[in-house]
Structure formats: C-alpha cells, structure tokens
Amino acid sequence: MSTFAVKDVKAIVSKAAAAMVELEQELNAADAKLGDGDTGGMLARVISAIDKAAAASDEDVGACFSAYAKAAAVATGSSLGTLFATALMTFAKGTKGHEAVPLSELAPLFAKARDAMMARGGAALGDKTVLDAIDAVARALEGVSDPLVAKRLAVEATQAALLEFHGRPNKIGRARMFADQTIGLDDPGMLAFAKLCKAVA
C-alpha cells in the first residue's frame, strides 16, 4: 500500500511555494474582482513561511503538519489563511505519531479538515468557497491508494468544482455583497486550491 512520509509532505510544500511565484498575481487579480485583491500575496507569504519552517521530526508526519500549522498561523491574519492553518492542524492531529501514512487516509483527512474549516469559518457546502473544492477532493479520493490515481482524481475534482460553481453566486464573505455579480467568476480560494493542486500534482 502506498504511503506518504515527512519527506513527501516537504516536497509538496516546496512545489507549492515555487508555484506561488507565478500564481500570486493571477490570484490577486481574481480576488480583486470580489474582495481585497490580496489572496495571492497572502498565500505566497503563508506557503513561503511553511516551506521555511523546520519540521519538529523527520519521522513524525503529524509533528511536521503541526509545525506547518503554527508557521501558517503566525504568517497570516486573513480569514482564508486562518482556515489554511486550521486544515493543517487537523492533518497534524490525524497523522500524529505516524512515520508513514497510507494514501487511503487522505480522503478522511480532507473530510476532517473540511469539517474543521466549516466549524471555524461558518461557511457551508454550496456557499462557493474553498470548502466546496476540498469536499470534492475528499469524495474523489475515497478508497484510493495509488499515488498517480490520487493526483489525477484530485486535479479533476478541483477543476470540476470550479466549473460547477462558476455559474453560481458567492453566498458568504465579502463576495456575498456582490450577489449575482459573482456569477461567472471563480471564487479566489477555490481557484487557489485548484491551481495549487494541479501544480503539486
């Protein structure tokens, strides 16, 4: 059965940090249509901080995620960044003490992160947020243990979520004030998750 360890988590974060160099301005532009125009800058700052954070242990996946969660919390004051840190802490709790985690555990980990983010941020599925993309990945990865299949399905799931919600209005956050004007626009958080998912895959 395929697993992932600290070295794999580190590699993914490094890929994400590298991808943000080109994605930052694109995500800022997408956010400018609905909010403050700082989603790209915030994510670039947070992911860079995570990438530079020292993992507490090279043998404990949970400790690695915990260090990343703390780094993310310090690097951001935004609502999306706080949710990012919440997701990382949820991953930390779910992998604590494990040197290697079965890939088949990714689906329940994403599901738990989704639920924790919903509880923290107050959004619901269907509100057109990053939660909808995370939910799509959680459902797509159920029972999957092959890394290549997992990568493909995760990318497909996020792209499908973007397409599904493109024609819907945002129902929460600053974007909700624009109501039907958000129809035909991608939610910045969802777009960021989809772009990063593709980049690290």
N, C-alpha and C positions, 0 to 999 in steps of 0.2 A: 504494500500500500504506500502510496506517495505521501510524503510529509513535508513540512516546512520548518526550518530552524532559524535561529537568530541571524545567521549569515544571509538567509534568503530575505528576511524582513529588511535588513540593512540595504541589500541590493535594490529592493523595490523602492525604498525611500530615496536612495541616491538617484535612481532613474526619474522619480517624480520631481526631485529638486532640479535635475538637468532639464526636464521638460518644461518647468515653470519659467525658464529663461525666455522661451518663445511664447508660452501661453499667457504670461502675465498681462500684456497689453490687450490681447484678444478678450480675456475675461473681464478686464476693466471696462472695455468698450461695451460688452454685453450687459454689465451691471449698470453702466451709466444710463441705459435706457429705462431702468427700473428702480435704481437706487443711488447710492453714493459714488458708484464708479470705482470702488476700491477692492472688489473681490480678488482680482488678480494680484494686486500688491500685497494684500493680507495673506493670501495663500502662499505666495512666494516667500514672504517673511517667515511664516509658520513652518513651512516644509523645510526651509533652509535651517531653521533652528533645530528641527527634529533631526535633520541629516547630520548636524554637528554635535548632537547630544551623544554622550558616551553611554552605551548600554551598561547597566549595572552588572550584567553577567553575559558571557558568550554562550552559556549553556541553559539559560532560563528565558524562554520566549516571553513569558509574562513579565519578567523584570525589564526586558527590552521595551515592550509596549508601555510599561509604566513610566520608564524614563522619557519616552517619547511624549506621553500624555502630559507630563509635567512641563516639558520644554514647550509644548504647544500652548499650554495654559498661560505660561509666562509671556509668550511672544504675541498674544492676541488679546484684544479687548472686544472684538466683534462677536456678534451672536453666532455667525457661521463658524468662526474659529473656536468658540466655546463648545459648540456641538461636535466639532472635529476632535477636540480634547476629550470630550465625553465618550465618543466612539472608541478612541484609543484606550481609555481607561477600562472600558467594557471588554475590549480584546485582552487587556492585561489580566483582568480577573478570570477570564475564560481560559487562559493559557498558563496561568501561574504554576510554576514548578515543573513545566514540561520542557524537556530538551528538544523534542521534536513533536509537532502537532500534525495529526492526519489531515490531509486536504479535505476530507469529507466533513471536517468540523467547521469549515469556512462558512457554509450555509447557516448553521445555527449561530455562529459568531456574528455574522452580519445581521441576522434577525434580532439578536440581543442588543446589538449596537443601535439598530433602528428603533427598537422599543425604548431604549435609554434616552436616545435623542428626542423622541416624541415626548417623553415624560419631562425632559429638561426644557425643551423649547416650546412646547404647547401646540405644535403643528400636528396635523393628522394626515394619514394617507389620502391622496386625492387633492391636497392643497397646492400641488405643483411646487414641490421643493425637492431638495436633495434626498429627502426621505423616500420619495417615490422611486428614485433611481436605485437607492440602496435596497429597497424592498424587492425591486425587480431582480437584482443580483442574488439576493438571499433565496428567492424562489427558483432562479435558474440553476443555482449550484447544488440544490438538494440532491444528495446521493452521489455527487460527482467526486471522484478521487484521482482522475487523470489530470495532470497539470496543464497539458495542451488543450484539453477539452474545457477545463475550467476557465482558462484565459479567453478562449473563443466565446464561450457562453456568456461570460461576464461582459465582454465588449458588446456582444449582440444585445444583451439585456439592457444596457445603458442607452444604446442607440435607439432601441425600440421604445424605451421610456421617453426619451427626448421627442421622438416622433409622435407618440401618443398624446403627450401633454402640450405639444406645440400649439394646438388649436384650442387650448383651454385657458381660462383666466387664472392668474395667481390669486389665492384666497387668504394669504397670510403675509405678515411682514409689511415693509414699506411698499412693496409692489402691489399689494391689495388695493391701495388707494387709487391706482390707475385702472382698476377693474378690467373692463373689456378691452382696454387699450393694450393689455398684456397678451391678448390672444394673437398668436403668430410670432411671439417672442419666446426664446428659451429662458428658463429660469437660470440665473447665473450659477447657483450652487449645483444644480443638476448638470448643467453644461460642464462645469469644472470637474465634477466626478466622472462624467463620461470621457472627457478629454484625457484626464489623468489615468483612467482605467485603460484606455487604448495605448497611452504612452508606455505604461509599465508592462503591458502585455506583450 
